[in-house]
């Protein structure tokens, strides 16, 4: 049987997409979602708290923009024409054993990877006939 840390390590290797977060002000978030990122590069993190911390530089109640990026597109070292490169800062491991890191993205590429919906999972609708069944 695998340990929890072995399970997490294997799961990370099998994941095909990485969820990156960019923290910014509410006003900037609306503009970014409407017309995309501007500037030289977009700084993101796999950790929501880190992204929120960066967003607090601009707003007391920052917005988080989420992007889904293929893991194979994130390079460890800068390369010619690389769209996403890991940076040396903000590397950590959370309480669940997941490794977090920061990624610098090309603005045009990042704009195409923005998640349009909030990602909130809705509670499934259970037919009435199954609602009061007691499980033994």
Residue pairs with C-beta under 8 A, 6 or more apart in sequence:
2 10
4 97
5 97
8 96
8 97
8 98
12 98
12 99
15 71
16 70
16 71
16 72
17 68
17 69
17 70
17 71
18 46
18 68
18 69
18 70
18 71
18 74
18 103
19 46
19 66
19 67
19 68
20 44
20 45
20 46
20 66
20 67
20 68
20 69
20 103
20 105
20 113
21 44
21 45
21 46
21 47
21 48
21 50
21 51
21 64
21 65
21 66
21 67
22 32
22 42
22 43
22 44
22 51
22 54
22 64
22 65
22 66
22 67
22 110
23 45
23 50
23 51
23 52
23 53
23 54
23 55
23 56
23 62
23 63
23 64
23 65
24 32
24 54
24 55
24 58
24 59
24 62
24 63
24 65
25 55
25 58
25 59
25 62
25 63
26 59
26 61
26 62
26 63
27 59
28 58
28 63
29 63
29 65
32 65
32 111
32 114
33 65
33 114
33 116
36 107
36 108
36 110
36 111
36 114
37 105
37 107
37 108
37 110
37 111
38 107
39 107
40 107
41 104
41 105
41 106
41 107
42 104
42 105
42 106
42 107
42 110
43 54
43 87
43 102
43 103
43 104
43 105
44 51
44 67
44 102
44 103
44 104
44 105
44 110
45 51
45 54
45 90
45 100
45 101
45 102
45 103
46 98
46 99
46 100
46 101
46 102
46 103
47 90
47 92
47 94
47 100
48 64
50 90
50 92
50 100
50 102
51 64
52 62
52 64
54 62
55 62
55 63
55 64
56 62
65 114
66 114
66 115
66 119
67 105
67 110
67 113
67 114
67 115
68 113
68 115
69 84
69 103
69 105
69 113
73 83
73 84
74 84
74 85
74 86
74 103
75 82
75 84
75 85
75 86
76 85
76 86
77 85
78 85
79 85
82 106
83 105
83 106
83 109
84 103
84 104
84 105
84 106
84 109
85 103
85 104
86 101
86 102
86 103
87 101
87 102
87 103
87 104
89 102
90 100
90 101
90 102
91 99
91 100
91 101
91 102
92 99
92 100
93 99
93 100
94 100
105 113
